[in-house]
Amino acid sequence: MLEKRIYTAILLFGGLVLALMQLPAALVAYAFLAIASAGIWEWASLAGWSSRRYRLAMVASFAAACVYAVYFYAPQLISDPVSMRPLLGVICFVWLAIAFRIHFSTENLISS
Protein backbone atom coordinates (compact mmCIF):
# COMPACT_ATOMS: atom_id res chain seq x y z
CA MET A 1 0.00 0.00 0.00
CA LEU A 2 2.81 2.41 0.85
CA GLU A 3 4.54 1.64 -2.44
CA LYS A 4 1.38 2.58 -4.36
CA ARG A 5 1.11 5.88 -2.47
CA ILE A 6 4.75 6.70 -3.19
CA TYR A 7 4.24 6.07 -6.91
CA THR A 8 1.12 8.22 -6.86
CA ALA A 9 2.97 11.04 -5.06
CA ILE A 10 5.82 10.94 -7.59
CA LEU A 11 3.37 11.01 -10.49
CA LEU A 12 1.38 13.89 -9.00
CA PHE A 13 4.52 15.87 -8.21
CA GLY A 14 5.70 15.48 -11.81
CA GLY A 15 2.30 16.62 -13.04
CA LEU A 16 2.40 19.60 -10.70
CA VAL A 17 5.81 20.72 -11.91
CA LEU A 18 4.78 20.26 -15.54
CA ALA A 19 1.54 22.19 -15.01
CA LEU A 20 3.27 25.06 -13.22
CA MET A 21 5.84 25.41 -15.99
CA GLN A 22 3.66 24.90 -19.07
CA LEU A 23 0.08 25.99 -18.35
CA PRO A 24 -1.28 29.51 -18.02
CA ALA A 25 -2.08 30.64 -14.48
CA ALA A 26 -5.85 30.39 -14.97
CA LEU A 27 -5.64 26.72 -16.01
CA VAL A 28 -3.36 25.93 -13.08
CA ALA A 29 -5.92 27.54 -10.77
CA TYR A 30 -8.73 25.44 -12.28
CA ALA A 31 -6.61 22.30 -11.92
CA PHE A 32 -5.97 23.09 -8.26
CA LEU A 33 -9.69 23.74 -7.78
CA ALA A 34 -10.52 20.33 -9.26
CA ILE A 35 -7.93 18.57 -7.08
CA ALA A 36 -9.04 20.43 -3.94
CA SER A 37 -12.69 19.64 -4.72
CA ALA A 38 -11.84 15.94 -4.92
CA GLY A 39 -10.11 16.31 -1.57
CA ILE A 40 -13.20 17.98 -0.09
CA TRP A 41 -15.31 15.09 -1.40
CA GLU A 42 -13.05 12.58 0.37
CA TRP A 43 -12.83 14.68 3.52
CA ALA A 44 -16.63 14.85 3.73
CA SER A 45 -16.70 11.06 3.51
CA LEU A 46 -14.13 10.79 6.32
CA ALA A 47 -16.20 13.24 8.37
CA GLY A 48 -19.06 10.74 8.27
CA TRP A 49 -21.26 12.37 5.67
CA SER A 50 -22.34 9.30 3.74
CA SER A 51 -25.10 11.04 1.79
CA ARG A 52 -24.00 12.00 -1.72
CA ARG A 53 -26.26 15.05 -1.55
CA TYR A 54 -24.46 16.49 1.49
CA ARG A 55 -21.05 15.74 0.06
CA LEU A 56 -21.98 17.35 -3.24
CA ALA A 57 -23.33 20.39 -1.39
CA MET A 58 -20.04 20.70 0.47
CA VAL A 59 -18.01 20.47 -2.75
CA ALA A 60 -20.30 22.99 -4.47
CA SER A 61 -20.05 25.45 -1.57
CA PHE A 62 -16.26 25.07 -1.55
CA ALA A 63 -16.06 25.70 -5.31
CA ALA A 64 -18.40 28.69 -4.99
CA ALA A 65 -16.25 30.14 -2.19
CA CYS A 66 -13.15 29.73 -4.36
CA VAL A 67 -14.78 31.42 -7.35
CA TYR A 68 -16.02 34.21 -5.07
CA ALA A 69 -12.53 34.70 -3.66
CA VAL A 70 -10.97 34.90 -7.10
CA TYR A 71 -13.64 37.23 -8.46
CA PHE A 72 -13.61 39.68 -5.56
CA TYR A 73 -10.11 39.39 -4.11
CA ALA A 74 -7.83 38.72 -7.08
CA PRO A 75 -7.60 42.38 -8.20
CA GLN A 76 -6.69 43.56 -4.69
CA LEU A 77 -4.46 40.56 -4.03
CA ILE A 78 -1.99 41.71 -6.65
CA SER A 79 -1.44 45.04 -4.94
CA ASP A 80 -2.33 44.16 -1.32
CA PRO A 81 -2.15 40.56 -0.05
CA VAL A 82 -3.45 41.67 3.37
CA SER A 83 -6.92 42.01 1.81
CA MET A 84 -7.29 38.20 1.94
CA ARG A 85 -7.22 38.10 5.74
CA PRO A 86 -11.01 38.44 6.31
CA LEU A 87 -11.75 35.62 3.90
CA LEU A 88 -9.06 33.39 5.39
CA GLY A 89 -10.41 34.12 8.87
CA VAL A 90 -13.90 33.00 7.88
CA ILE A 91 -12.52 29.85 6.24
CA CYS A 92 -10.47 28.98 9.33
CA PHE A 93 -13.50 29.51 11.56
CA VAL A 94 -15.66 27.20 9.41
CA TRP A 95 -13.02 24.44 9.41
CA LEU A 96 -12.59 24.78 13.17
CA ALA A 97 -16.36 24.57 13.72
CA ILE A 98 -16.53 21.43 11.56
CA ALA A 99 -13.61 19.90 13.46
CA PHE A 100 -15.31 20.54 16.81
CA ARG A 101 -18.55 19.07 15.48
CA ILE A 102 -16.75 15.93 14.38
CA HIS A 103 -14.83 15.67 17.64
CA PHE A 104 -17.89 15.95 19.84
CA SER A 105 -20.04 13.68 17.68
CA THR A 106 -17.39 10.92 17.77
CA GLU A 107 -16.90 11.46 21.50
CA ASN A 108 -20.62 10.77 22.04
CA LEU A 109 -20.35 7.63 19.93
CA ILE A 110 -17.39 6.35 21.95
CA SER A 111 -19.00 7.00 25.35
CA SER A 112 -22.31 5.31 24.49
KOLGU-4560 file (N, C-alpha, C; in nm, 3 decimals, padded with zeros to 5 digits):
<recs>
<n_xx: 00.082 n_yy: -00.119 n_zz: 00.000 ca_xx: 00.000 ca_yy: 00.000 ca_zz: 00.000 c_xx: 00.087 c_yy: 00.126 c_zz: 00.000 mol: A seq: 1 type: MET>
<n_xx: 00.193 n_yy: 00.125 n_zz: 00.080 ca_xx: 00.281 ca_yy: 00.241 ca_zz: 00.085 c_xx: 00.350 c_yy: 00.262 c_zz: -00.049 mol: A seq: 2 type: LEU>
<n_xx: 00.387 n_yy: 00.154 n_zz: -00.114 ca_xx: 00.454 ca_yy: 00.164 ca_zz: -00.244 c_xx: 00.362 c_yy: 00.232 c_zz: -00.346 mol: A seq: 3 type: GLU>
<n_xx: 00.235 n_yy: 00.197 n_zz: -00.343 ca_xx: 00.138 ca_yy: 00.258 ca_zz: -00.436 c_xx: 00.123 c_yy: 00.408 c_zz: -00.408 mol: A seq: 4 type: LYS>
<n_xx: 00.122 n_yy: 00.445 n_zz: -00.282 ca_xx: 00.111 ca_yy: 00.588 ca_zz: -00.247 c_xx: 00.236 c_yy: 00.666 c_zz: -00.289 mol: A seq: 5 type: ARG>
<n_xx: 00.351 n_yy: 00.603 n_zz: -00.277 ca_xx: 00.475 ca_yy: 00.670 ca_zz: -00.319 c_xx: 00.474 c_yy: 00.692 c_zz: -00.470 mol: A seq: 6 type: ILE>
<n_xx: 00.433 n_yy: 00.591 n_zz: -00.546 ca_xx: 00.424 ca_yy: 00.607 ca_zz: -00.691 c_xx: 00.325 c_yy: 00.716 c_zz: -00.729 mol: A seq: 7 type: TYR>
<n_xx: 00.213 n_yy: 00.719 n_zz: -00.660 ca_xx: 00.112 ca_yy: 00.822 ca_zz: -00.686 c_xx: 00.168 c_yy: 00.961 c_zz: -00.655 mol: A seq: 8 type: THR>
<n_xx: 00.239 n_yy: 00.975 n_zz: -00.545 ca_xx: 00.297 ca_yy: 01.104 ca_zz: -00.506 c_xx: 00.400 c_yy: 01.150 c_zz: -00.610 mol: A seq: 9 type: ALA>
<n_xx: 00.483 n_yy: 01.059 n_zz: -00.657 ca_xx: 00.582 ca_yy: 01.094 ca_zz: -00.759 c_xx: 00.514 c_yy: 01.139 c_zz: -00.887 mol: A seq: 10 type: ILE>
<n_xx: 00.411 n_yy: 01.066 n_zz: -00.927 ca_xx: 00.337 ca_yy: 01.101 ca_zz: -01.049 c_xx: 00.269 c_yy: 01.237 c_zz: -01.035 mol: A seq: 11 type: LEU>
<n_xx: 00.205 n_yy: 01.261 n_zz: -00.921 ca_xx: 00.138 ca_yy: 01.389 ca_zz: -00.900 c_xx: 00.237 c_yy: 01.505 c_zz: -00.891 mol: A seq: 12 type: LEU>
<n_xx: 00.351 n_yy: 01.482 n_zz: -00.829 ca_xx: 00.452 ca_yy: 01.587 ca_zz: -00.821 c_xx: 00.503 c_yy: 01.623 c_zz: -00.961 mol: A seq: 13 type: PHE>
<n_xx: 00.527 n_yy: 01.522 n_zz: -01.042 ca_xx: 00.570 ca_yy: 01.548 ca_zz: -01.181 c_xx: 00.465 c_yy: 01.626 c_zz: -01.258 mol: A seq: 14 type: GLY>
<n_xx: 00.339 n_yy: 01.589 n_zz: -01.240 ca_xx: 00.230 ca_yy: 01.662 ca_zz: -01.304 c_xx: 00.219 c_yy: 01.805 c_zz: -01.256 mol: A seq: 15 type: GLY>
<n_xx: 00.243 n_yy: 01.825 n_zz: -01.126 ca_xx: 00.240 ca_yy: 01.960 ca_zz: -01.070 c_xx: 00.349 c_yy: 02.048 c_zz: -01.131 mol: A seq: 16 type: LEU>
<n_xx: 00.470 n_yy: 01.995 n_zz: -01.135 ca_xx: 00.581 ca_yy: 02.072 ca_zz: -01.191 c_xx: 00.555 c_yy: 02.103 c_zz: -01.338 mol: A seq: 17 type: VAL>
<n_xx: 00.508 n_yy: 02.005 n_zz: -01.413 ca_xx: 00.478 ca_yy: 02.026 ca_zz: -01.554 c_xx: 00.368 c_yy: 02.131 c_zz: -01.572 mol: A seq: 18 type: LEU>
<n_xx: 00.263 n_yy: 02.123 n_zz: -01.490 ca_xx: 00.154 ca_yy: 02.219 ca_zz: -01.501 c_xx: 00.200 c_yy: 02.361 c_zz: -01.467 mol: A seq: 19 type: ALA>
<n_xx: 00.280 n_yy: 02.373 n_zz: -01.361 ca_xx: 00.327 ca_yy: 02.506 ca_zz: -01.322 c_xx: 00.418 c_yy: 02.569 c_zz: -01.428 mol: A seq: 20 type: LEU>
<n_xx: 00.491 n_yy: 02.488 n_zz: -01.500 ca_xx: 00.584 ca_yy: 02.541 ca_zz: -01.599 c_xx: 00.520 c_yy: 02.563 c_zz: -01.736 mol: A seq: 21 type: MET>
<n_xx: 00.417 n_yy: 02.487 n_zz: -01.771 ca_xx: 00.366 ca_yy: 02.490 ca_zz: -01.907 c_xx: 00.228 c_yy: 02.556 c_zz: -01.922 mol: A seq: 22 type: GLN>
<n_xx: 00.144 n_yy: 02.549 n_zz: -01.822 ca_xx: 00.008 ca_yy: 02.599 ca_zz: -01.835 c_xx: -00.004 c_yy: 02.745 c_zz: -01.793 mol: A seq: 23 type: LEU>
<n_xx: -00.100 n_yy: 02.816 n_zz: -01.851 ca_xx: -00.128 ca_yy: 02.951 ca_zz: -01.802 c_xx: -00.181 c_yy: 02.948 c_zz: -01.658 mol: A seq: 24 type: PRO>
<n_xx: -00.170 n_yy: 03.058 n_zz: -01.590 ca_xx: -00.208 ca_yy: 03.064 ca_zz: -01.448 c_xx: -00.354 c_yy: 03.028 c_zz: -01.425 mol: A seq: 25 type: ALA>
<n_xx: -00.443 n_yy: 03.069 n_zz: -01.515 ca_xx: -00.585 ca_yy: 03.039 ca_zz: -01.497 c_xx: -00.610 c_yy: 02.887 c_zz: -01.502 mol: A seq: 26 type: ALA>
<n_xx: -00.545 n_yy: 02.817 n_zz: -01.593 ca_xx: -00.564 ca_yy: 02.672 ca_zz: -01.601 c_xx: -00.504 c_yy: 02.600 c_zz: -01.480 mol: A seq: 27 type: LEU>
<n_xx: -00.394 n_yy: 02.651 n_zz: -01.429 ca_xx: -00.336 ca_yy: 02.593 ca_zz: -01.308 c_xx: -00.433 c_yy: 02.612 c_zz: -01.191 mol: A seq: 28 type: VAL>
<n_xx: -00.495 n_yy: 02.728 n_zz: -01.183 ca_xx: -00.592 ca_yy: 02.754 ca_zz: -01.077 c_xx: -00.712 c_yy: 02.660 c_zz: -01.089 mol: A seq: 29 type: ALA>
<n_xx: -00.761 n_yy: 02.637 n_zz: -01.209 ca_xx: -00.873 ca_yy: 02.544 ca_zz: -01.228 c_xx: -00.832 c_yy: 02.401 c_zz: -01.194 mol: A seq: 30 type: TYR>
<n_xx: -00.709 n_yy: 02.364 n_zz: -01.227 ca_xx: -00.661 ca_yy: 02.230 ca_zz: -01.192 c_xx: -00.654 c_yy: 02.214 c_zz: -01.040 mol: A seq: 31 type: ALA>
<n_xx: -00.603 n_yy: 02.315 n_zz: -00.972 ca_xx: -00.597 ca_yy: 02.309 ca_zz: -00.826 c_xx: -00.738 c_yy: 02.304 c_zz: -00.765 mol: A seq: 32 type: PHE>
<n_xx: -00.831 n_yy: 02.377 n_zz: -00.826 ca_xx: -00.969 ca_yy: 02.374 ca_zz: -00.778 c_xx: -01.027 c_yy: 02.234 c_zz: -00.793 mol: A seq: 33 type: LEU>
<n_xx: -01.001 n_yy: 02.169 n_zz: -00.904 ca_xx: -01.052 ca_yy: 02.033 ca_zz: -00.926 c_xx: -00.990 c_yy: 01.935 c_zz: -00.825 mol: A seq: 34 type: ALA>
<n_xx: -00.861 n_yy: 01.946 n_zz: -00.803 ca_xx: -00.793 ca_yy: 01.857 ca_zz: -00.708 c_xx: -00.843 c_yy: 01.883 c_zz: -00.566 mol: A seq: 35 type: ILE>
<n_xx: -00.855 n_yy: 02.009 n_zz: -00.529 ca_xx: -00.904 ca_yy: 02.043 ca_zz: -00.394 c_xx: -01.049 c_yy: 01.999 c_zz: -00.376 mol: A seq: 36 type: ALA>
<n_xx: -01.130 n_yy: 02.009 n_zz: -00.480 ca_xx: -01.269 ca_yy: 01.964 ca_zz: -00.472 c_xx: -01.277 c_yy: 01.813 c_zz: -00.450 mol: A seq: 37 type: SER>
<n_xx: -01.189 n_yy: 01.739 n_zz: -00.516 ca_xx: -01.184 ca_yy: 01.594 ca_zz: -00.492 c_xx: -01.142 c_yy: 01.567 c_zz: -00.348 mol: A seq: 38 type: ALA>
<n_xx: -01.051 n_yy: 01.646 n_zz: -00.296 ca_xx: -01.011 ca_yy: 01.631 ca_zz: -00.157 c_xx: -01.124 c_yy: 01.663 c_zz: -00.060 mol: A seq: 39 type: GLY>
<n_xx: -01.203 n_yy: 01.764 n_zz: -00.092 ca_xx: -01.320 ca_yy: 01.798 ca_zz: -00.009 c_xx: -01.420 c_yy: 01.683 c_zz: -00.010 mol: A seq: 40 type: ILE>
<n_xx: -01.440 n_yy: 01.622 n_zz: -00.127 ca_xx: -01.531 ca_yy: 01.509 ca_zz: -00.140 c_xx: -01.486 c_yy: 01.395 c_zz: -00.046 mol: A seq: 41 type: TRP>
<n_xx: -01.358 n_yy: 01.364 n_zz: -00.048 ca_xx: -01.305 ca_yy: 01.258 ca_zz: 00.037 c_xx: -01.310 c_yy: 01.297 c_zz: 00.184 mol: A seq: 42 type: GLU>
<n_xx: -01.280 n_yy: 01.424 n_zz: 00.214 ca_xx: -01.283 ca_yy: 01.468 ca_zz: 00.352 c_xx: -01.424 c_yy: 01.459 c_zz: 00.409 mol: A seq: 43 type: TRP>
<n_xx: -01.524 n_yy: 01.494 n_zz: 00.327 ca_xx: -01.663 ca_yy: 01.485 ca_zz: 00.373 c_xx: -01.699 c_yy: 01.340 c_zz: 00.404 mol: A seq: 44 type: ALA>
<n_xx: -01.646 n_yy: 01.248 n_zz: 00.325 ca_xx: -01.670 ca_yy: 01.106 ca_zz: 00.351 c_xx: -01.604 c_yy: 01.065 c_zz: 00.483 mol: A seq: 45 type: SER>
<n_xx: -01.481 n_yy: 01.110 n_zz: 00.506 ca_xx: -01.413 ca_yy: 01.079 ca_zz: 00.632 c_xx: -01.483 c_yy: 01.143 c_zz: 00.752 mol: A seq: 46 type: LEU>
<n_xx: -01.549 n_yy: 01.256 n_zz: 00.729 ca_xx: -01.620 ca_yy: 01.324 ca_zz: 00.837 c_xx: -01.751 c_yy: 01.253 c_zz: 00.873 mol: A seq: 47 type: ALA>
<n_xx: -01.786 n_yy: 01.151 n_zz: 00.795 ca_xx: -01.906 ca_yy: 01.074 ca_zz: 00.827 c_xx: -02.028 c_yy: 01.114 c_zz: 00.748 mol: A seq: 48 type: GLY>
<n_xx: -02.013 n_yy: 01.197 n_zz: 00.649 ca_xx: -02.126 ca_yy: 01.237 ca_zz: 00.567 c_xx: -02.139 c_yy: 01.136 c_zz: 00.453 mol: A seq: 49 type: TRP>
<n_xx: -02.222 n_yy: 01.037 n_zz: 00.473 ca_xx: -02.234 ca_yy: 00.930 ca_zz: 00.374 c_xx: -02.330 c_yy: 00.967 c_zz: 00.260 mol: A seq: 50 type: SER>
<n_xx: -02.415 n_yy: 01.064 n_zz: 00.283 ca_xx: -02.510 ca_yy: 01.104 ca_zz: 00.179 c_xx: -02.438 c_yy: 01.177 c_zz: 00.066 mol: A seq: 51 type: SER>
<n_xx: -02.462 n_yy: 01.134 n_zz: -00.056 ca_xx: -02.400 ca_yy: 01.200 ca_zz: -00.172 c_xx: -02.447 c_yy: 01.344 c_zz: -00.184 mol: A seq: 52 type: ARG>
<n_xx: -02.570 n_yy: 01.369 n_zz: -00.144 ca_xx: -02.626 ca_yy: 01.505 ca_zz: -00.155 c_xx: -02.548 c_yy: 01.602 c_zz: -00.065 mol: A seq: 53 type: ARG>
<n_xx: -02.520 n_yy: 01.562 n_zz: 00.058 ca_xx: -02.446 ca_yy: 01.649 ca_zz: 00.149 c_xx: -02.303 c_yy: 01.669 c_zz: 00.102 mol: A seq: 54 type: TYR>
<n_xx: -02.242 n_yy: 01.562 n_zz: 00.055 ca_xx: -02.105 ca_yy: 01.574 ca_zz: 00.006 c_xx: -02.098 c_yy: 01.664 c_zz: -00.116 mol: A seq: 55 type: ARG>
<n_xx: -02.195 n_yy: 01.649 n_zz: -00.205 ca_xx: -02.198 ca_yy: 01.735 ca_zz: -00.324 c_xx: -02.223 c_yy: 01.880 c_zz: -00.285 mol: A seq: 56 type: LEU>
<n_xx: -02.308 n_yy: 01.902 n_zz: -00.186 ca_xx: -02.333 ca_yy: 02.039 ca_zz: -00.139 c_xx: -02.206 c_yy: 02.100 c_zz: -00.081 mol: A seq: 57 type: ALA>
<n_xx: -02.128 n_yy: 02.019 n_zz: -00.010 ca_xx: -02.004 ca_yy: 02.070 ca_zz: 00.047 c_xx: -01.904 c_yy: 02.105 c_zz: -00.063 mol: A seq: 58 type: MET>
<n_xx: -01.892 n_yy: 02.019 n_zz: -00.163 ca_xx: -01.801 ca_yy: 02.047 ca_zz: -00.275 c_xx: -01.847 c_yy: 02.171 c_zz: -00.351 mol: A seq: 59 type: VAL>
<n_xx: -01.978 n_yy: 02.183 n_zz: -00.374 ca_xx: -02.030 ca_yy: 02.299 ca_zz: -00.447 c_xx: -02.008 c_yy: 02.428 c_zz: -00.368 mol: A seq: 60 type: ALA>
<n_xx: -02.028 n_yy: 02.424 n_zz: -00.237 ca_xx: -02.005 ca_yy: 02.545 ca_zz: -00.157 c_xx: -01.857 c_yy: 02.581 c_zz: -00.153 mol: A seq: 61 type: SER>
<n_xx: -01.770 n_yy: 02.481 n_zz: -00.150 ca_xx: -01.626 ca_yy: 02.507 ca_zz: -00.155 c_xx: -01.587 c_yy: 02.571 c_zz: -00.289 mol: A seq: 62 type: PHE>
<n_xx: -01.637 n_yy: 02.515 n_zz: -00.398 ca_xx: -01.606 ca_yy: 02.570 ca_zz: -00.531 c_xx: -01.661 c_yy: 02.712 c_zz: -00.544 mol: A seq: 63 type: ALA>
<n_xx: -01.781 n_yy: 02.734 n_zz: -00.493 ca_xx: -01.840 ca_yy: 02.869 ca_zz: -00.499 c_xx: -01.757 c_yy: 02.968 c_zz: -00.417 mol: A seq: 64 type: ALA>
<n_xx: -01.709 n_yy: 02.926 n_zz: -00.301 ca_xx: -01.625 ca_yy: 03.014 ca_zz: -00.219 c_xx: -01.495 c_yy: 03.046 c_zz: -00.291 mol: A seq: 65 type: ALA>
<n_xx: -01.439 n_yy: 02.948 n_zz: -00.361 ca_xx: -01.315 ca_yy: 02.973 ca_zz: -00.436 c_xx: -01.338 c_yy: 03.070 c_zz: -00.551 mol: A seq: 66 type: CYS>
<n_xx: -01.447 n_yy: 03.051 n_zz: -00.624 ca_xx: -01.478 ca_yy: 03.142 ca_zz: -00.735 c_xx: -01.505 c_yy: 03.282 c_zz: -00.681 mol: A seq: 67 type: VAL>
<n_xx: -01.577 n_yy: 03.291 n_zz: -00.570 ca_xx: -01.602 ca_yy: 03.421 ca_zz: -00.507 c_xx: -01.471 c_yy: 03.489 c_zz: -00.469 mol: A seq: 68 type: TYR>
<n_xx: -01.381 n_yy: 03.413 n_zz: -00.409 ca_xx: -01.253 ca_yy: 03.470 ca_zz: -00.366 c_xx: -01.174 c_yy: 03.521 c_zz: -00.485 mol: A seq: 69 type: ALA>
<n_xx: -01.171 n_yy: 03.446 n_zz: -00.592 ca_xx: -01.097 ca_yy: 03.490 ca_zz: -00.710 c_xx: -01.162 c_yy: 03.612 c_zz: -00.772 mol: A seq: 70 type: VAL>
<n_xx: -01.294 n_yy: 03.612 n_zz: -00.781 ca_xx: -01.364 ca_yy: 03.723 ca_zz: -00.846 c_xx: -01.349 c_yy: 03.853 c_zz: -00.767 mol: A seq: 71 type: TYR>
<n_xx: -01.362 n_yy: 03.846 n_zz: -00.634 ca_xx: -01.361 ca_yy: 03.968 ca_zz: -00.556 c_xx: -01.225 c_yy: 04.006 c_zz: -00.499 mol: A seq: 72 type: PHE>
<n_xx: -01.138 n_yy: 03.909 n_zz: -00.476 ca_xx: -01.011 ca_yy: 03.939 ca_zz: -00.411 c_xx: -00.891 c_yy: 03.941 c_zz: -00.505 mol: A seq: 73 type: TYR>
<n_xx: -00.899 n_yy: 03.879 n_zz: -00.620 ca_xx: -00.783 ca_yy: 03.872 ca_zz: -00.708 c_xx: -00.731 c_yy: 04.010 c_zz: -00.749 mol: A seq: 74 type: ALA>
<n_xx: -00.816 n_yy: 04.106 n_zz: -00.785 ca_xx: -00.760 ca_yy: 04.238 ca_zz: -00.820 c_xx: -00.685 c_yy: 04.306 c_zz: -00.706 mol: A seq: 75 type: PRO>
<n_xx: -00.737 n_yy: 04.294 n_zz: -00.582 ca_xx: -00.669 ca_yy: 04.356 ca_zz: -00.469 c_xx: -00.549 c_yy: 04.274 c_zz: -00.424 mol: A seq: 76 type: GLN>
<n_xx: -00.553 n_yy: 04.144 n_zz: -00.449 ca_xx: -00.446 ca_yy: 04.056 ca_zz: -00.403 c_xx: -00.314 c_yy: 04.090 c_zz: -00.471 mol: A seq: 77 type: LEU>
<n_xx: -00.321 n_yy: 04.137 n_zz: -00.593 ca_xx: -00.199 ca_yy: 04.171 ca_zz: -00.665 c_xx: -00.129 c_yy: 04.288 c_zz: -00.598 mol: A seq: 78 type: ILE>
<n_xx: -00.206 n_yy: 04.387 n_zz: -00.554 ca_xx: -00.144 ca_yy: 04.504 ca_zz: -00.494 c_xx: -00.137 c_yy: 04.498 c_zz: -00.341 mol: A seq: 79 type: SER>
<n_xx: -00.227 n_yy: 04.419 n_zz: -00.278 ca_xx: -00.233 ca_yy: 04.416 ca_zz: -00.132 c_xx: -00.274 c_yy: 04.278 c_zz: -00.082 mol: A seq: 80 type: ASP>
<n_xx: -00.178 n_yy: 04.190 n_zz: -00.051 ca_xx: -00.215 ca_yy: 04.056 ca_zz: -00.005 c_xx: -00.285 c_yy: 04.053 c_zz: 00.131 mol: A seq: 81 type: PRO>
<n_xx: -00.279 n_yy: 04.161 n_zz: 00.207 ca_xx: -00.345 ca_yy: 04.167 ca_zz: 00.337 c_xx: -00.497 c_yy: 04.164 c_zz: 00.321 mol: A seq: 82 type: VAL>
<n_xx: -00.547 n_yy: 04.198 n_zz: 00.202 ca_xx: -00.692 ca_yy: 04.201 ca_zz: 00.181 c_xx: -00.755 c_yy: 04.063 c_zz: 00.188 mol: A seq: 83 type: SER>
<n_xx: -00.676 n_yy: 03.956 n_zz: 00.184 ca_xx: -00.729 ca_yy: 03.820 ca_zz: 00.194 c_xx: -00.757 c_yy: 03.778 c_zz: 00.338 mol: A seq: 84 type: MET>
<n_xx: -00.709 n_yy: 03.852 n_zz: 00.435 ca_xx: -00.722 ca_yy: 03.810 ca_zz: 00.574 c_xx: -00.866 c_yy: 03.787 c_zz: 00.619 mol: A seq: 85 type: ARG>
<n_xx: -00.963 n_yy: 03.873 n_zz: 00.586 ca_xx: -01.101 ca_yy: 03.844 ca_zz: 00.631 c_xx: -01.154 c_yy: 03.713 c_zz: 00.576 mol: A seq: 86 type: PRO>
<n_xx: -01.128 n_yy: 03.686 n_zz: 00.450 ca_xx: -01.175 ca_yy: 03.562 ca_zz: 00.390 c_xx: -01.107 c_yy: 03.441 c_zz: 00.454 mol: A seq: 87 type: LEU>
<n_xx: -00.978 n_yy: 03.449 n_zz: 00.476 ca_xx: -00.906 ca_yy: 03.339 ca_zz: 00.539 c_xx: -00.954 c_yy: 03.317 c_zz: 00.683 mol: A seq: 88 type: LEU>
<n_xx: -00.987 n_yy: 03.425 n_zz: 00.752 ca_xx: -01.041 ca_yy: 03.412 ca_zz: 00.887 c_xx: -01.173 c_yy: 03.337 c_zz: 00.889 mol: A seq: 89 type: GLY>
<n_xx: -01.262 n_yy: 03.369 n_zz: 00.797 ca_xx: -01.390 ca_yy: 03.300 ca_zz: 00.788 c_xx: -01.369 c_yy: 03.152 c_zz: 00.756 mol: A seq: 90 type: VAL>
<n_xx: -01.279 n_yy: 03.124 n_zz: 00.662 ca_xx: -01.252 ca_yy: 02.985 ca_zz: 00.624 c_xx: -01.196 c_yy: 02.907 c_zz: 00.742 mol: A seq: 91 type: ILE>
<n_xx: -01.103 n_yy: 02.966 n_zz: 00.815 ca_xx: -01.047 ca_yy: 02.898 ca_zz: 00.933 c_xx: -01.153 c_yy: 02.874 c_zz: 01.039 mol: A seq: 92 type: CYS>
<n_xx: -01.243 n_yy: 02.968 n_zz: 01.058 ca_xx: -01.350 ca_yy: 02.951 ca_zz: 01.156 c_xx: -01.442 c_yy: 02.835 c_zz: 01.115 mol: A seq: 93 type: PHE>
<n_xx: -01.478 n_yy: 02.827 n_zz: 00.989 ca_xx: -01.566 ca_yy: 02.720 ca_zz: 00.941 c_xx: -01.499 c_yy: 02.584 c_zz: 00.961 mol: A seq: 94 type: VAL>
<n_xx: -01.371 n_yy: 02.572 n_zz: 00.923 ca_xx: -01.302 ca_yy: 02.444 ca_zz: 00.941 c_xx: -01.291 c_yy: 02.408 c_zz: 01.089 mol: A seq: 95 type: TRP>
<n_xx: -01.267 n_yy: 02.505 n_zz: 01.174 ca_xx: -01.259 ca_yy: 02.478 ca_zz: 01.317 c_xx: -01.394 c_yy: 02.433 c_zz: 01.371 mol: A seq: 96 type: LEU>
<n_xx: -01.502 n_yy: 02.497 n_zz: 01.327 ca_xx: -01.636 ca_yy: 02.457 ca_zz: 01.372 c_xx: -01.668 c_yy: 02.314 c_zz: 01.327 mol: A seq: 97 type: ALA>
<n_xx: -01.630 n_yy: 02.279 n_zz: 01.205 ca_xx: -01.653 ca_yy: 02.143 ca_zz: 01.156 c_xx: -01.570 c_yy: 02.044 c_zz: 01.237 mol: A seq: 98 type: ILE>
<n_xx: -01.446 n_yy: 02.080 n_zz: 01.267 ca_xx: -01.361 ca_yy: 01.990 ca_zz: 01.346 c_xx: -01.419 c_yy: 01.966 c_zz: 01.485 mol: A seq: 99 type: ALA>
<n_xx: -01.469 n_yy: 02.072 n_zz: 01.550 ca_xx: -01.531 ca_yy: 02.054 ca_zz: 01.681 c_xx: -01.656 c_yy: 01.968 c_zz: 01.671 mol: A seq: 100 type: PHE>
<n_xx: -01.735 n_yy: 01.988 n_zz: 01.567 ca_xx: -01.855 ca_yy: 01.907 ca_zz: 01.548 c_xx: -01.818 c_yy: 01.760 c_zz: 01.534 mol: A seq: 101 type: ARG>
<n_xx: -01.718 n_yy: 01.732 n_zz: 01.457 ca_xx: -01.675 ca_yy: 01.593 ca_zz: 01.438 c_xx: -01.621 c_yy: 01.536 c_zz: 01.568 mol: A seq: 102 type: ILE>
<n_xx: -01.542 n_yy: 01.614 n_zz: 01.638 ca_xx: -01.483 ca_yy: 01.567 ca_zz: 01.764 c_xx: -01.592 c_yy: 01.531 c_zz: 01.865 mol: A seq: 103 type: HIS>
<n_xx: -01.689 n_yy: 01.619 n_zz: 01.883 ca_xx: -01.789 ca_yy: 01.595 ca_zz: 01.984 c_xx: -01.889 c_yy: 01.488 c_zz: 01.941 mol: A seq: 104 type: PHE>
<n_xx: -01.914 n_yy: 01.474 n_zz: 01.811 ca_xx: -02.004 ca_yy: 01.368 ca_zz: 01.768 c_xx: -01.939 c_yy: 01.231 c_zz: 01.782 mol: A seq: 105 type: SER>
<n_xx: -01.807 n_yy: 01.222 n_zz: 01.757 ca_xx: -01.739 ca_yy: 01.092 ca_zz: 01.777 c_xx: -01.718 c_yy: 01.064 c_zz: 01.924 mol: A seq: 106 type: THR>
<n_xx: -01.705 n_yy: 01.167 n_zz: 02.007 ca_xx: -01.690 ca_yy: 01.146 ca_zz: 02.150 c_xx: -01.818 c_yy: 01.087 c_zz: 02.207 mol: A seq: 107 type: GLU>
<n_xx: -01.934 n_yy: 01.131 n_zz: 02.159 ca_xx: -02.062 ca_yy: 01.077 ca_zz: 02.204 c_xx: -02.078 c_yy: 00.932 c_zz: 02.160 mol: A seq: 108 type: ASN>
<n_xx: -02.027 n_yy: 00.900 n_zz: 02.041 ca_xx: -02.035 ca_yy: 00.763 ca_zz: 01.993 c_xx: -01.949 c_yy: 00.670 c_zz: 02.076 mol: A seq: 109 type: LEU>
<n_xx: -01.832 n_yy: 00.718 n_zz: 02.117 ca_xx: -01.739 ca_yy: 00.635 ca_zz: 02.195 c_xx: -01.794 c_yy: 00.610 c_zz: 02.336 mol: A seq: 110 type: ILE>
<n_xx: -01.853 n_yy: 00.713 n_zz: 02.397 ca_xx: -01.900 ca_yy: 00.700 ca_zz: 02.535 c_xx: -02.029 c_yy: 00.620 c_zz: 02.547 mol: A seq: 111 type: SER>
<n_xx: -02.104 n_yy: 00.604 n_zz: 02.438 ca_xx: -02.231 ca_yy: 00.531 ca_zz: 02.449 c_xx: -02.219 c_yy: 00.385 c_zz: 02.419 mol: A seq: 112 type: SER>
</recs>
